[in-house]
Amino acid sequence: MPPQVVVTGVVDGQNYRAAAAPNVAFSGRNIVFTTVTLDGLGFENGSAVSGEGAHALYAQARNAAGLEAGASVSFTIDLTSPTLNITFRPSCT
Amino acid sequence: MTSSNVTVVFSAQDNFTSSAAIVVRNQQGQAPPFSYAGEGDFTVTLTAADLAGNFSTAAAHFIIDRTPPAAVGDLRVDVSTETGATTLTWSAPGGDPRPLAGYELRYRSAQDGILLNAANWASAPRRPTRSSRRRPAAPRRSR
């Protein structure tokens, strides 16, 4: 049976208006290798992600039998409010 | 100020949420279109929220006034026996909570043989009155 990889703290496709703290949990027997990356770089599990923009979290595990499992989550940190302009115009009575 | 219905229009942009996905509501929580037909003084506040929950607000103020001012009831015509100049005098009609925008003078020549009335008002010649536009609320005098 391959290992299990569960990501919490962020949801795939979700936008956040504050820092997010992704956390990856690995489970299964005889796990010999795990890795977690954020935007292609090493990521300290559970640390806060505050940089505004789109992010991609990837986690992978492999057990002694050579079975692998991975999970990827894309999310966006959006700290900026939308711009809104309004005006009014007469319409037909 | 307008006597027509009013539509409040908006544009919303965000760095990570498409304009179509931005949620815009008025202060009653209603979705667009935002149309107003009732007479009155309106302040409409809209809120735009992006997918992350960031939001902005903006407001527009307008007045819908469909009530005409009261008719002038004391128009007086004086013709100078010395100069032949005609002087029109009247009082500003009351009863309208909004300020008057101006007066419009129209006339018919006695040679037409037609009295000026509501039915032929639109086709009657106008009397240019620059002064009536400048000071619409005070009693008028035109020569």
gemmi code that builds the backbone of each chain (N, CA, C; Angstrom):
import gemmi

chains = {
    "A": [
        ("MET", (0.851, -1.206, 0.000), (0.000, 0.000, 0.000), (0.880, 1.248, 0.000)),
        ("PRO", (0.620, 2.184, -0.882), (1.446, 3.398, -0.945), (1.188, 4.288, 0.261)),
        ("PRO", (2.115, 5.186, 0.536), (1.890, 6.131, 1.629), (0.717, 7.068, 1.314)),
        ("GLN", (0.264, 7.745, 2.355), (-0.802, 8.729, 2.163), (-0.246, 10.130, 2.435)),
        ("VAL", (-0.667, 11.061, 1.612), (-0.227, 12.450, 1.753), (-1.488, 13.319, 1.878)),
        ("VAL", (-1.607, 14.024, 2.997), (-2.782, 14.871, 3.229), (-2.319, 16.314, 3.500)),
        ("VAL", (-2.884, 17.235, 2.737), (-2.545, 18.650, 2.899), (-3.695, 19.348, 3.614)),
        ("THR", (-3.372, 20.063, 4.666), (-4.362, 20.882, 5.363), (-3.850, 22.327, 5.415)),
        ("GLY", (-4.747, 23.218, 5.758), (-4.357, 24.635, 5.875), (-4.586, 25.436, 4.621)),
        ("VAL", (-4.612, 24.773, 3.489), (-4.950, 25.430, 2.226), (-5.805, 24.469, 1.408)),
        ("VAL", (-6.656, 25.041, 0.593), (-7.559, 24.255, -0.260), (-7.245, 24.582, -1.707)),
        ("ASP", (-7.223, 23.553, -2.516), (-6.894, 23.748, -3.925), (-7.873, 24.726, -4.588)),
        ("GLY", (-7.329, 25.731, -5.268), (-8.148, 26.701, -5.976), (-8.653, 27.852, -5.134)),
        ("GLN", (-8.313, 27.843, -3.848), (-8.858, 28.867, -2.947), (-7.993, 30.140, -2.958)),
        ("ASN", (-8.669, 31.291, -2.793), (-7.968, 32.569, -2.617), (-8.053, 32.973, -1.147)),
        ("TYR", (-6.958, 33.513, -0.636), (-6.905, 33.917, 0.770), (-6.510, 35.393, 0.855)),
        ("ARG", (-7.136, 36.087, 1.796), (-6.817, 37.501, 1.955), (-5.840, 37.746, 3.104)),
        ("ALA", (-5.222, 36.686, 3.590), (-4.202, 36.778, 4.635), (-3.244, 35.621, 4.420)),
        ("ALA", (-2.171, 35.619, 5.193), (-1.187, 34.544, 5.066), (-1.850, 33.194, 5.351)),
        ("ALA", (-1.396, 32.185, 4.658), (-1.893, 30.820, 4.860), (-0.738, 29.949, 5.338)),
        ("ALA", (-1.085, 28.911, 6.060), (-0.056, 28.021, 6.614), (-0.340, 26.583, 6.192)),
        ("PRO", (0.149, 26.187, 5.051), (-0.074, 24.812, 4.599), (0.655, 23.817, 5.511)),
        ("ASN", (0.018, 22.709, 5.708), (0.651, 21.653, 6.508), (0.425, 20.317, 5.795)),
        ("VAL", (1.480, 19.541, 5.715), (1.396, 18.253, 5.018), (1.632, 17.140, 6.025)),
        ("ALA", (0.726, 16.169, 6.032), (0.865, 15.000, 6.914), (1.105, 13.761, 6.052)),
        ("PHE", (2.125, 13.007, 6.407), (2.433, 11.759, 5.701), (2.087, 10.600, 6.615)),
        ("SER", (1.482, 9.576, 6.050), (1.172, 8.388, 6.847), (1.397, 7.144, 5.995)),
        ("GLY", (1.572, 6.032, 6.701), (1.847, 4.777, 6.013), (3.079, 4.115, 6.613)),
        ("ARG", (3.307, 2.908, 6.209), (4.417, 2.137, 6.772), (5.699, 2.354, 5.970)),
        ("ASN", (6.770, 2.357, 6.727), (8.117, 2.337, 6.128), (8.335, 3.458, 5.101)),
        ("ILE", (7.931, 4.644, 5.505), (8.189, 5.796, 4.630), (9.675, 6.136, 4.717)),
        ("VAL", (10.293, 6.213, 3.585), (11.734, 6.447, 3.557), (12.088, 7.815, 2.963)),
        ("PHE", (11.122, 8.444, 2.337), (11.436, 9.731, 1.694), (10.190, 10.609, 1.665)),
        ("THR", (10.360, 11.853, 2.067), (9.284, 12.844, 1.918), (9.894, 14.147, 1.420)),
        ("THR", (9.087, 14.902, 0.715), (9.516, 16.233, 0.276), (8.292, 17.137, 0.151)),
        ("VAL", (8.509, 18.391, 0.500), (7.452, 19.398, 0.336), (8.086, 20.617, -0.322)),
        ("THR", (7.489, 21.064, -1.404), (7.994, 22.262, -2.084), (6.871, 23.283, -2.262)),
        ("LEU", (7.278, 24.528, -2.270), (6.335, 25.608, -2.574), (6.925, 26.391, -3.734)),
        ("ASP", (6.195, 26.435, -4.796), (6.651, 27.121, -6.006), (8.011, 26.596, -6.474)),
        ("GLY", (8.205, 25.294, -6.267), (9.419, 24.647, -6.744), (10.595, 24.713, -5.809)),
        ("LEU", (10.424, 25.369, -4.674), (11.509, 25.481, -3.703), (11.148, 24.737, -2.428)),
        ("GLY", (12.171, 24.348, -1.668), (11.921, 23.645, -0.422), (11.048, 24.466, 0.518)),
        ("PHE", (10.132, 23.752, 1.198), (9.176, 24.446, 2.060), (9.182, 23.807, 3.433)),
        ("GLU", (9.286, 24.679, 4.426), (9.221, 24.181, 5.791), (7.763, 23.947, 6.160)),
        ("ASN", (7.448, 22.702, 6.402), (6.062, 22.318, 6.626), (5.416, 23.148, 7.733)),
        ("GLY", (4.240, 23.728, 7.461), (3.503, 24.475, 8.469), (3.854, 25.942, 8.560)),
        ("SER", (4.853, 26.372, 7.831), (5.217, 27.793, 7.912), (4.226, 28.644, 7.106)),
        ("ALA", (4.183, 29.926, 7.449), (3.201, 30.819, 6.823), (3.659, 31.238, 5.439)),
        ("VAL", (2.701, 31.318, 4.538), (2.940, 31.832, 3.187), (2.208, 33.168, 3.086)),
        ("SER", (2.963, 34.233, 2.956), (2.338, 35.558, 2.966), (2.545, 36.332, 1.669)),
        ("GLY", (3.368, 35.826, 0.801), (3.621, 36.555, -0.442), (2.398, 36.595, -1.334)),
        ("GLU", (2.027, 37.786, -1.765), (0.836, 37.904, -2.602), (1.084, 37.300, -3.976)),
        ("GLY", (0.132, 36.486, -4.409), (0.255, 35.854, -5.714), (-0.205, 34.416, -5.687)),
        ("ALA", (-0.049, 33.764, -6.832), (-0.426, 32.355, -6.949), (0.711, 31.467, -6.467)),
        ("HIS", (0.352, 30.418, -5.754), (1.351, 29.508, -5.198), (0.959, 28.063, -5.504)),
        ("ALA", (1.999, 27.235, -5.602), (1.772, 25.811, -5.855), (2.554, 25.007, -4.825)),
        ("LEU", (1.809, 24.250, -4.047), (2.429, 23.395, -3.027), (2.437, 21.957, -3.541)),
        ("TYR", (3.567, 21.307, -3.387), (3.651, 19.907, -3.835), (4.312, 19.083, -2.741)),
        ("ALA", (3.730, 17.944, -2.453), (4.277, 17.051, -1.434), (4.344, 15.637, -2.008)),
        ("GLN", (5.394, 14.929, -1.627), (5.562, 13.559, -2.145), (6.174, 12.691, -1.063)),
        ("ALA", (5.783, 11.436, -1.065), (6.340, 10.457, -0.117), (6.588, 9.141, -0.848)),
        ("ARG", (7.592, 8.401, -0.345), (7.904, 7.089, -0.931), (8.256, 6.146, 0.212)),
        ("ASN", (7.743, 4.930, 0.140), (8.049, 3.954, 1.193), (9.144, 2.998, 0.733)),
        ("ALA", (9.495, 2.127, 1.621), (10.619, 1.217, 1.367), (10.330, 0.289, 0.198)),
        ("ALA", (9.091, 0.073, -0.089), (8.732, -0.797, -1.211), (8.811, -0.071, -2.547)),
        ("GLY", (9.108, 1.228, -2.468), (9.217, 2.009, -3.696), (7.902, 2.591, -4.166)),
        ("LEU", (6.870, 2.434, -3.357), (5.561, 3.003, -3.731), (5.536, 4.493, -3.370)),
        ("GLU", (5.006, 5.301, -4.270), (5.006, 6.755, -4.087), (3.581, 7.303, -4.067)),
        ("ALA", (3.453, 8.430, -3.398), (2.184, 9.177, -3.407), (2.516, 10.656, -3.369)),
        ("GLY", (1.681, 11.442, -3.994), (1.920, 12.886, -3.999), (0.617, 13.656, -3.934)),
        ("ALA", (0.751, 14.910, -3.579), (-0.420, 15.793, -3.544), (0.036, 17.178, -3.963)),
        ("SER", (-0.788, 17.846, -4.724), (-0.464, 19.218, -5.116), (-1.687, 20.107, -4.859)),
        ("VAL", (-1.412, 21.277, -4.370), (-2.469, 22.238, -4.058), (-2.038, 23.605, -4.596)),
        ("SER", (-2.911, 24.204, -5.365), (-2.664, 25.561, -5.856), (-3.571, 26.528, -5.105)),
        ("PHE", (-3.012, 27.619, -4.660), (-3.812, 28.613, -3.944), (-3.228, 30.001, -4.204)),
        ("THR", (-3.995, 30.998, -3.847), (-3.584, 32.381, -4.122), (-3.706, 33.222, -2.860)),
        ("ILE", (-2.674, 33.990, -2.596), (-2.739, 34.988, -1.527), (-3.067, 36.327, -2.189)),
        ("ASP", (-4.202, 36.876, -1.827), (-4.673, 38.140, -2.419), (-4.908, 39.127, -1.282)),
        ("LEU", (-4.006, 40.075, -1.151), (-4.093, 41.041, -0.048), (-4.691, 42.369, -0.502)),
        ("THR", (-5.072, 42.441, -1.778), (-5.500, 43.722, -2.346), (-6.999, 43.737, -2.594)),
        ("SER", (-7.639, 44.823, -2.159), (-9.078, 44.970, -2.406), (-9.331, 45.304, -3.870)),
        ("PRO", (-10.468, 44.908, -4.386), (-10.793, 45.284, -5.772), (-11.032, 46.783, -5.871)),
        ("THR", (-10.877, 47.305, -7.067), (-11.256, 48.701, -7.297), (-12.703, 48.725, -7.763)),
        ("LEU", (-13.411, 49.742, -7.346), (-14.832, 49.849, -7.687), (-15.136, 51.290, -8.044)),
        ("ASN", (-15.656, 51.494, -9.229), (-16.087, 52.823, -9.665), (-17.567, 52.743, -10.021)),
        ("ILE", (-18.326, 53.685, -9.524), (-19.755, 53.679, -9.856), (-20.192, 55.068, -10.291)),
        ("THR", (-21.209, 55.074, -11.090), (-21.845, 56.314, -11.508), (-23.297, 55.995, -11.794)),
        ("PHE", (-24.062, 57.009, -12.125), (-25.467, 56.754, -12.430), (-25.834, 57.444, -13.726)),
        ("ARG", (-26.843, 56.921, -14.379), (-27.300, 57.518, -15.632), (-28.818, 57.401, -15.711)),
        ("PRO", (-29.435, 58.407, -16.254), (-30.886, 58.327, -16.434), (-31.234, 57.210, -17.411)),
        ("SER", (-32.304, 56.530, -17.134), (-32.774, 55.491, -18.046), (-34.211, 55.808, -18.422)),
        ("CYS", (-34.764, 55.018, -19.307), (-36.117, 55.292, -19.792), (-37.119, 55.174, -18.659)),
        ("THR", (-38.095, 56.066, -18.667), (-39.133, 56.020, -17.637), (-40.253, 55.104, -18.069)),
    ],
    "B": [
        ("MET", (-29.553, 65.762, -10.667), (-31.010, 65.672, -10.540), (-31.601, 65.303, -11.890)),
        ("THR", (-32.606, 64.456, -11.844), (-33.230, 64.013, -13.078), (-34.698, 63.715, -12.816)),
        ("SER", (-35.492, 63.754, -13.872), (-36.894, 63.344, -13.739), (-37.095, 61.930, -14.287)),
        ("SER", (-36.013, 61.314, -14.744), (-36.092, 59.966, -15.312), (-35.778, 58.913, -14.258)),
        ("ASN", (-36.060, 57.659, -14.596), (-35.536, 56.558, -13.797), (-34.023, 56.618, -13.844)),
        ("VAL", (-33.378, 56.008, -12.873), (-31.918, 56.042, -12.810), (-31.377, 54.613, -12.706)),
        ("THR", (-30.331, 54.347, -13.458), (-29.605, 53.096, -13.339), (-28.201, 53.398, -12.822)),
        ("VAL", (-27.820, 52.723, -11.765), (-26.465, 52.868, -11.229), (-25.580, 51.829, -11.913)),
        ("VAL", (-24.534, 52.303, -12.549), (-23.620, 51.405, -13.266), (-22.279, 51.418, -12.554)),
        ("PHE", (-21.520, 50.346, -12.727), (-20.261, 50.220, -12.001), (-19.250, 49.461, -12.846)),
        ("SER", (-17.990, 49.599, -12.459), (-16.935, 48.745, -13.007), (-16.053, 48.324, -11.838)),
        ("ALA", (-15.694, 47.063, -11.828), (-14.877, 46.531, -10.733), (-13.750, 45.690, -11.312)),
        ("GLN", (-12.561, 45.903, -10.782), (-11.391, 45.121, -11.208), (-10.622, 44.626, -9.984)),
        ("ASP", (-9.934, 43.519, -10.187), (-9.127, 42.958, -9.105), (-7.898, 42.292, -9.714)),
        ("ASN", (-6.869, 42.168, -8.893), (-5.626, 41.598, -9.408), (-5.677, 40.080, -9.572)),
        ("PHE", (-6.540, 39.384, -8.797), (-6.568, 37.929, -8.895), (-7.967, 37.367, -9.146)),
        ("THR", (-8.966, 38.220, -9.143), (-10.331, 37.761, -9.396), (-10.840, 38.433, -10.664)),
        ("SER", (-11.384, 37.646, -11.564), (-11.907, 38.229, -12.796), (-13.088, 39.145, -12.474)),
        ("SER", (-13.315, 40.130, -13.328), (-14.411, 41.069, -13.093), (-15.750, 40.341, -13.000)),
        ("ALA", (-15.896, 39.293, -13.794), (-17.161, 38.549, -13.772), (-17.376, 37.827, -12.448)),
        ("ALA", (-16.286, 37.522, -11.763), (-16.408, 36.779, -10.504), (-16.476, 37.686, -9.284)),
        ("ILE", (-16.236, 38.976, -9.471), (-16.355, 39.906, -8.351), (-17.834, 40.062, -8.003)),
        ("VAL", (-18.133, 39.934, -6.731), (-19.524, 40.014, -6.271), (-19.832, 41.451, -5.859)),
        ("VAL", (-20.825, 42.057, -6.524), (-21.214, 43.434, -6.238), (-22.649, 43.434, -5.707)),
        ("ARG", (-22.836, 44.092, -4.583), (-24.162, 44.182, -3.969), (-24.401, 45.615, -3.501)),
        ("ASN", (-25.684, 45.983, -3.429), (-26.000, 47.290, -2.850), (-26.181, 47.131, -1.340)),
        ("GLN", (-26.553, 48.221, -0.672), (-26.620, 48.173, 0.791), (-27.761, 47.307, 1.294)),
        ("GLN", (-28.686, 46.940, 0.389), (-29.734, 45.992, 0.771), (-29.335, 44.546, 0.454)),
        ("GLY", (-28.134, 44.359, -0.036), (-27.674, 43.017, -0.364), (-28.162, 42.523, -1.709)),
        ("GLN", (-28.718, 43.424, -2.515), (-29.265, 43.017, -3.812), (-28.185, 43.022, -4.886)),
        ("ALA", (-28.359, 42.120, -5.844), (-27.430, 42.009, -6.970), (-27.860, 42.961, -8.086)),
        ("PRO", (-26.942, 43.293, -9.017), (-27.322, 44.153, -10.138), (-28.359, 43.460, -11.033)),
        ("PRO", (-29.118, 44.214, -11.837), (-28.961, 45.660, -12.096), (-29.543, 46.497, -10.970)),
        ("PHE", (-28.993, 47.703, -10.828), (-29.439, 48.602, -9.783), (-30.221, 49.741, -10.440)),
        ("SER", (-31.536, 49.623, -10.421), (-32.405, 50.607, -11.073), (-33.320, 51.239, -10.039)),
        ("TYR", (-33.555, 52.529, -10.219), (-34.352, 53.270, -9.244), (-35.390, 54.096, -9.991)),
        ("ALA", (-36.649, 53.924, -9.591), (-37.744, 54.590, -10.283), (-38.514, 55.533, -9.369)),
        ("GLY", (-38.399, 55.335, -8.082), (-39.174, 56.154, -7.157), (-38.613, 57.562, -7.050)),
        ("GLU", (-39.505, 58.481, -6.749), (-39.074, 59.870, -6.595), (-38.392, 60.027, -5.240)),
        ("GLY", (-37.292, 60.773, -5.210), (-36.638, 61.009, -3.929), (-35.162, 61.272, -4.055)),
        ("ASP", (-34.546, 61.320, -2.911), (-33.115, 61.615, -2.776), (-32.421, 60.298, -2.447)),
        ("PHE", (-31.535, 59.854, -3.322), (-30.945, 58.525, -3.175), (-29.427, 58.613, -2.953)),
        ("THR", (-28.932, 57.829, -2.030), (-27.502, 57.574, -1.913), (-27.343, 56.057, -2.004)),
        ("VAL", (-26.739, 55.616, -3.074), (-26.571, 54.182, -3.313), (-25.118, 53.808, -3.017)),
        ("THR", (-24.938, 52.856, -2.137), (-23.601, 52.381, -1.787), (-23.453, 50.949, -2.281)),
        ("LEU", (-22.434, 50.727, -3.076), (-22.156, 49.380, -3.579), (-20.897, 48.834, -2.919)),
        ("THR", (-20.890, 47.529, -2.732), (-19.719, 46.835, -2.199), (-19.290, 45.777, -3.205)),
        ("ALA", (-18.000, 45.757, -3.504), (-17.439, 44.746, -4.409), (-16.495, 43.861, -3.622)),
        ("ALA", (-16.690, 42.558, -3.716), (-15.850, 41.614, -2.983), (-15.184, 40.655, -3.957)),
        ("ASP", (-13.876, 40.429, -3.751), (-13.175, 39.465, -4.602), (-13.272, 38.069, -3.987)),
        ("LEU", (-12.690, 37.099, -4.655), (-12.806, 35.708, -4.206), (-12.108, 35.456, -2.882)),
        ("ALA", (-11.168, 36.332, -2.531), (-10.465, 36.169, -1.260), (-11.228, 36.798, -0.102)),
        ("GLY", (-12.234, 37.603, -0.419), (-12.992, 38.277, 0.629), (-12.588, 39.712, 0.848)),
        ("ASN", (-11.628, 40.207, 0.089), (-11.324, 41.636, 0.148), (-12.487, 42.393, -0.463)),
        ("PHE", (-12.748, 43.587, 0.035), (-13.876, 44.330, -0.525), (-13.596, 45.827, -0.538)),
        ("SER", (-14.331, 46.517, -1.408), (-14.292, 47.967, -1.519), (-15.718, 48.474, -1.619)),
        ("THR", (-15.916, 49.714, -1.219), (-17.230, 50.319, -1.341), (-17.130, 51.644, -2.091)),
        ("ALA", (-18.221, 52.015, -2.735), (-18.297, 53.302, -3.422), (-19.766, 53.730, -3.414)),
        ("ALA", (-19.983, 55.034, -3.458), (-21.351, 55.540, -3.346), (-21.658, 56.533, -4.463)),
        ("ALA", (-22.926, 56.616, -4.799), (-23.405, 57.614, -5.769), (-24.656, 58.271, -5.192)),
        ("HIS", (-24.760, 59.548, -5.424), (-25.927, 60.284, -4.914), (-26.669, 60.923, -6.081)),
        ("PHE", (-27.982, 60.804, -6.082), (-28.778, 61.430, -7.127), (-30.182, 61.700, -6.604)),
        ("ILE", (-30.876, 62.563, -7.316), (-32.248, 62.937, -6.941), (-33.161, 62.684, -8.136)),
        ("ILE", (-34.241, 61.969, -7.905), (-35.273, 61.800, -8.930), (-36.441, 62.705, -8.542)),
        ("ASP", (-36.715, 63.665, -9.379), (-37.758, 64.660, -9.094), (-38.720, 64.704, -10.269)),
        ("ARG", (-39.909, 64.193, -10.071), (-40.915, 64.188, -11.141), (-42.025, 65.211, -10.876)),
        ("THR", (-41.886, 65.965, -9.804), (-42.951, 66.903, -9.439), (-42.675, 68.266, -10.053)),
        ("PRO", (-43.558, 68.748, -10.922), (-43.330, 70.069, -11.517), (-43.542, 71.157, -10.478)),
        ("PRO", (-42.891, 72.292, -10.656), (-43.147, 73.405, -9.743), (-44.568, 73.916, -9.939)),
        ("ALA", (-45.034, 74.634, -8.946), (-46.372, 75.214, -9.056), (-46.388, 76.251, -10.179)),
        ("ALA", (-47.561, 76.441, -10.746), (-47.693, 77.428, -11.828), (-47.552, 78.848, -11.276)),
        ("VAL", (-47.038, 79.701, -12.131), (-47.012, 81.124, -11.770), (-48.450, 81.630, -11.763)),
        ("GLY", (-48.842, 82.226, -10.645), (-50.246, 82.598, -10.519), (-50.500, 84.093, -10.515)),
        ("ASP", (-49.437, 84.864, -10.590), (-49.657, 86.308, -10.464), (-48.908, 87.083, -11.555)),
        ("LEU", (-48.903, 86.544, -12.758), (-48.215, 87.232, -13.857), (-48.889, 88.573, -14.135)),
        ("ARG", (-48.071, 89.598, -14.155), (-48.612, 90.953, -14.392), (-47.880, 91.574, -15.576)),
        ("VAL", (-48.621, 92.220, -16.425), (-48.053, 92.846, -17.621), (-48.287, 94.356, -17.528)),
        ("ASP", (-47.206, 95.094, -17.610), (-47.307, 96.555, -17.609), (-46.677, 97.092, -18.893)),
        ("VAL", (-47.368, 97.988, -19.540), (-46.846, 98.610, -20.754), (-46.620, 100.088, -20.479)),
        ("SER", (-45.397, 100.494, -20.688), (-45.052, 101.883, -20.433), (-45.706, 102.779, -21.476)),
        ("THR", (-46.424, 103.773, -20.997), (-47.041, 104.715, -21.940), (-46.007, 105.646, -22.531)),
        ("GLU", (-44.856, 105.743, -21.865), (-43.813, 106.644, -22.366), (-42.947, 105.971, -23.417)),
        ("THR", (-42.504, 104.753, -23.095), (-41.551, 104.077, -23.987), (-42.181, 102.955, -24.799)),
        ("GLY", (-43.317, 102.474, -24.361), (-43.938, 101.343, -25.037), (-43.359, 100.004, -24.606)),
        ("ALA", (-42.390, 100.036, -23.670), (-41.776, 98.786, -23.205), (-42.772, 97.990, -22.369)),
        ("THR", (-42.716, 96.688, -22.538), (-43.583, 95.797, -21.771), (-42.780, 95.176, -20.632)),
        ("THR", (-43.332, 95.235, -19.435), (-42.668, 94.665, -18.274), (-43.533, 93.562, -17.688)),
        ("LEU", (-42.930, 92.380, -17.539), (-43.632, 91.252, -16.928), (-43.112, 91.092, -15.505)),
        ("THR", (-44.012, 90.883, -14.583), (-43.635, 90.707, -13.182), (-44.407, 89.533, -12.617)),
        ("TRP", (-43.702, 88.710, -11.837), (-44.389, 87.604, -11.165), (-43.603, 87.180, -9.944)),
        ("SER", (-44.265, 86.421, -9.100), (-43.629, 85.898, -7.897), (-43.171, 84.469, -8.148)),
        ("ALA", (-42.104, 84.122, -7.469), (-41.626, 82.739, -7.580), (-42.652, 81.805, -6.960)),
        ("PRO", (-43.085, 80.775, -7.702), (-44.056, 79.848, -7.129), (-43.406, 79.000, -6.039)),
        ("GLY", (-44.136, 78.710, -4.999), (-43.599, 77.877, -3.920), (-44.088, 76.455, -4.064)),
        ("GLY", (-43.911, 75.704, -3.009), (-44.454, 74.354, -2.962), (-43.545, 73.268, -3.477)),
        ("ASP", (-42.435, 73.630, -4.113), (-41.510, 72.595, -4.601), (-40.281, 72.593, -3.699)),
        ("PRO", (-39.963, 71.445, -3.107), (-38.804, 71.416, -2.210), (-37.478, 71.594, -2.946)),
        ("ARG", (-37.482, 71.399, -4.261), (-36.226, 71.540, -5.028), (-36.119, 72.958, -5.565)),
        ("PRO", (-34.915, 73.461, -5.706), (-34.750, 74.805, -6.270), (-35.158, 74.823, -7.743)),
        ("LEU", (-35.747, 75.934, -8.153), (-36.130, 76.067, -9.551), (-34.893, 76.238, -10.423)),
        ("ALA", (-34.919, 75.609, -11.573), (-33.788, 75.729, -12.495), (-33.898, 76.993, -13.335)),
        ("GLY", (-35.100, 77.515, -13.508), (-35.249, 78.718, -14.311), (-36.684, 78.882, -14.767)),
        ("TYR", (-36.910, 79.927, -15.507), (-38.226, 80.195, -16.076), (-38.108, 80.188, -17.596)),
        ("GLU", (-39.200, 79.868, -18.236), (-39.226, 79.908, -19.687), (-40.413, 80.765, -20.115)),
        ("LEU", (-40.106, 81.782, -20.868), (-41.165, 82.691, -21.339), (-41.487, 82.389, -22.790)),
        ("ARG", (-42.750, 82.224, -23.077), (-43.188, 82.050, -24.465), (-44.354, 82.991, -24.717)),
        ("TYR", (-44.572, 83.305, -25.951), (-45.605, 84.287, -26.239), (-46.288, 83.966, -27.560)),
        ("ARG", (-47.438, 84.572, -27.734), (-48.137, 84.517, -29.009), (-48.491, 85.954, -29.388)),
        ("SER", (-48.339, 86.254, -30.612), (-48.717, 87.590, -31.074), (-50.227, 87.698, -31.123)),
        ("ALA", (-50.707, 88.862, -30.736), (-52.161, 89.088, -30.787), (-52.682, 88.943, -32.208)),
        ("GLN", (-51.787, 89.136, -33.171), (-52.205, 89.020, -34.565), (-52.526, 87.578, -34.950)),
        ("ASP", (-51.992, 86.645, -34.154), (-52.311, 85.237, -34.436), (-53.780, 84.938, -34.168)),
        ("GLY", (-54.331, 85.664, -33.204), (-55.712, 85.393, -32.820), (-55.839, 84.127, -31.994)),
        ("ILE", (-54.718, 83.631, -31.459), (-54.743, 82.396, -30.669), (-54.191, 82.703, -29.281)),
        ("LEU", (-54.938, 82.338, -28.274), (-54.442, 82.514, -26.918), (-53.408, 81.440, -26.604)),
        ("LEU", (-52.381, 81.855, -25.873), (-51.364, 80.882, -25.450), (-51.945, 80.015, -24.341)),
        ("ASN", (-51.840, 78.708, -24.508), (-52.346, 77.798, -23.477), (-51.461, 76.547, -23.447)),
        ("ALA", (-51.821, 75.616, -22.592), (-50.988, 74.421, -22.417), (-50.892, 73.614, -23.710)),
        ("ALA", (-51.941, 73.653, -24.522), (-51.954, 72.833, -25.728), (-51.000, 73.365, -26.800)),
        ("ASN", (-50.853, 74.689, -26.871), (-49.985, 75.228, -27.931), (-48.680, 75.809, -27.378)),
        ("TRP", (-48.420, 75.542, -26.119), (-47.213, 76.082, -25.465), (-45.946, 75.681, -26.220)),
        ("ALA", (-45.849, 74.404, -26.561), (-44.604, 73.896, -27.145), (-44.300, 74.550, -28.489)),
        ("SER", (-45.304, 74.966, -29.205), (-45.068, 75.529, -30.528), (-44.941, 77.053, -30.499)),
        ("ALA", (-45.128, 77.643, -29.332), (-45.059, 79.102, -29.237), (-43.605, 79.565, -29.245)),
        ("PRO", (-43.342, 80.751, -29.802), (-41.962, 81.263, -29.802), (-41.477, 81.503, -28.382)),
        ("ARG", (-40.176, 81.343, -28.209), (-39.577, 81.590, -26.906), (-39.119, 83.040, -26.811)),
        ("ARG", (-39.186, 83.538, -25.608), (-38.631, 84.853, -25.325), (-37.314, 84.610, -24.589)),
        ("PRO", (-36.171, 84.931, -25.185), (-34.890, 84.694, -24.494), (-34.836, 85.495, -23.199)),
        ("THR", (-34.486, 84.847, -22.125), (-34.396, 85.526, -20.827), (-33.159, 85.031, -20.102)),
        ("ARG", (-32.056, 85.657, -20.382), (-30.842, 85.263, -19.674), (-30.964, 85.514, -18.176)),
        ("SER", (-31.571, 86.598, -17.809), (-31.644, 86.939, -16.395), (-32.476, 85.915, -15.619)),
        ("SER", (-33.478, 85.316, -16.250), (-34.314, 84.378, -15.511), (-33.540, 83.116, -15.160)),
        ("ARG", (-32.521, 82.799, -15.921), (-31.724, 81.607, -15.595), (-30.756, 81.875, -14.453)),
        ("ARG", (-30.324, 83.117, -14.371), (-29.361, 83.421, -13.312), (-30.014, 83.491, -11.945)),
        ("ARG", (-31.202, 84.037, -11.891), (-31.844, 84.237, -10.600), (-33.266, 83.694, -10.667)),
        ("PRO", (-33.406, 82.377, -10.679), (-34.715, 81.800, -10.921), (-35.677, 81.911, -9.745)),
        ("ALA", (-35.199, 82.018, -8.532), (-36.098, 81.911, -7.405), (-36.716, 83.256, -7.018)),
        ("ALA", (-36.123, 84.322, -7.485), (-36.648, 85.627, -7.104), (-37.771, 86.028, -8.051)),
        ("PRO", (-38.601, 86.968, -7.636), (-39.639, 87.479, -8.552), (-39.000, 88.004, -9.821)),
        ("ARG", (-39.649, 87.758, -10.957), (-39.053, 88.054, -12.262), (-39.600, 89.345, -12.831)),
        ("ARG", (-38.765, 89.913, -13.632), (-39.194, 91.099, -14.380), (-38.522, 91.017, -15.738)),
        ("SER", (-39.257, 91.106, -16.785), (-38.689, 91.009, -18.118), (-39.265, 92.113, -18.988)),
        ("ARG", (-38.395, 92.647, -19.801), (-38.856, 93.755, -20.656), (-38.877, 93.299, -22.094)),
    ],
}
model = gemmi.Model(1)
for chain_id, residues in chains.items():
    chain = gemmi.Chain(chain_id)
    for i, (resn, *xyz) in enumerate(residues, 1):
        res = gemmi.Residue()
        res.name, res.seqid = resn, gemmi.SeqId(i, " ")
        for name, pos in zip(("N", "CA", "C"), xyz):
            atom = gemmi.Atom()
            atom.name, atom.element = name, gemmi.Element(name[0])
            atom.pos, atom.b_iso = gemmi.Position(*pos), 0.0
            res.add_atom(atom)
        chain.add_residue(res)
    model.add_chain(chain)
structure = gemmi.Structure()
structure.add_model(model)
structure.setup_entities()
